[in-house]
Amino acid sequence: MYPAPPPHPRVWDAASTQRFTENVVQTLVRGLHNRPGELLITEVGDVVETTPTRT
C-alpha cells in the first residue's frame, strides 16, 4: 500500500478569502452572542492557522 500523495495547495482568490473571512467572523460573533464577553478564538484558531498567507 502506497502513502497518499500530499494534497494540492488550495488557491485562494478574493471571493474565497472573503467567504472564509465572513465565516470566521460569523463564528466569533455567534460565540460572543452565546457567551457574552468571551471571544472564543480557539474555535477558529486551527482553521485560520492552516490558511495560506498572502505576502
C-alpha positions as CSV (number, residue, x, y, z in Angstrom):
1,M,0.0,0.0,0.0
2,Y,1.4,3.4,-1.0
3,P,1.1,6.5,1.1
4,A,-1.5,9.1,-0.1
5,P,0.1,11.9,-2.1
6,P,0.2,15.3,-0.4
7,P,-2.8,17.5,-1.0
8,H,-2.5,20.2,-3.6
9,P,-2.3,23.6,-2.1
10,R,-5.6,25.4,-2.4
11,V,-5.7,28.5,-4.5
12,W,-7.3,31.4,-2.6
13,D,-8.9,34.1,-4.8
14,A,-10.5,37.2,-3.5
15,A,-14.0,35.6,-3.4
16,S,-12.7,32.6,-1.4
17,T,-10.9,34.8,1.0
18,Q,-14.0,36.9,1.6
19,R,-16.2,33.9,2.2
20,F,-13.7,32.4,4.6
21,T,-13.3,35.7,6.5
22,E,-17.1,36.1,6.7
23,N,-17.5,32.6,8.1
24,V,-14.7,33.1,10.7
25,V,-16.3,36.4,11.8
26,Q,-19.7,34.9,11.9
27,T,-18.4,32.1,14.1
28,L,-16.8,34.6,16.5
29,V,-19.9,36.8,16.7
30,R,-22.1,33.8,17.3
31,G,-19.8,32.8,20.2
32,L,-20.0,36.3,21.7
33,H,-23.8,36.2,21.4
34,N,-24.0,32.8,23.1
35,R,-21.4,33.6,25.8
36,P,-21.2,37.4,26.2
37,G,-17.7,38.7,26.8
38,E,-16.0,35.5,25.8
39,L,-14.2,35.7,22.4
40,L,-13.6,32.0,21.6
41,I,-10.6,32.3,19.4
42,T,-9.8,28.6,19.9
43,E,-12.9,27.7,17.8
44,V,-11.3,29.3,14.7
45,G,-7.6,29.2,15.5
46,D,-6.7,25.9,13.8
47,V,-8.6,26.8,10.6
48,V,-7.0,30.3,10.5
49,E,-3.6,28.9,11.0
50,T,-3.9,26.5,8.1
51,T,-4.9,29.1,5.5
52,P,-2.3,30.4,3.1
53,T,-0.9,33.8,3.9
54,R,-0.6,36.4,1.3
55,T,2.7,38.2,1.1
